[in-house]
Amino acid sequence: MGFELERFSGQVDPDFKCNLCNRVLEDPLTTPCGHVFCAGCVLPWVVQQGSCPVKCQRISAKELNHVLPLKSLILKLDIKCDNYSRGCDKVVKLQNLGEHAEMCDYSPAKCRNKGCNEVLNLKDMDSHMREYCEHRAVGICQKGCGLMLTFREQKLGDHCCLKAVKGQNNPTPVCRVPYRNLPDNLHHPSSKAAWMIFWLGDHLTLTPSQTVRETRRRNFFSSMGGSSLEMVLIA
């Protein structure tokens, strides 16, 4: 498929147009009968139909040839950036289009904040992520999980510690709660533990200064789903 005619400055020579898509040729190939097409247009046609697209004779894909002098002329044409519809007014030589596209401030980019599906111009990404994104981090949850709190969760008050913990992919202790903040029915009289860790995996990683006091399975945060979690009390 070739390049849209409206992206080029001034009139485009008819000889630069593909006989199939009627756009400016991209990687032109010629048939034995002298017709010229974009490689992306003519190759599928010849493979499937076994003939020239203008139906003048039977041909095979191996009979198609590159037209390098024509390609060289086309690469010197002035063309609008791929992102012209997004606001970029840059006009470059076609041969430099790829280089410009790699650094264009108007390239579409998806927000990197988890949960955000916004697609913005690259130049607007930093301010969006720091100031406007509903899913930007604004602090740490003080309810117990210690995970990042998003602007949306703060605004709506709908942060769920259990859901946040389950959403973690890191195979390390994922939820730490001060022991003193545990509900009374979960306290163990003989334990001197300072922290409780909810562990959702198959193993637990502790630092040398931490000693496991007790391990037991409890249905905790039942209002948040009633999942059975491993409760590990550590010194």
PyMOL commands that set and color helices and strands:
alter all, ss='L'
color gray80, all
select helices_A, chain A and resi 5-7+14-16+39-49+61-63+68-75+84-86+94-103+122-132+151-156+161-166+179-181+184-186+222-224
alter helices_A, ss='H'
color red, helices_A
select strands_A, chain A and resi 28-30+36-38+65-66+78-80+91-93+108-110+119-121+137-140+148-150+175-178+195-199+212-219+228-234
alter strands_A, ss='S'
color yellow, strands_A
deselect
rebuild
show_as cartoon
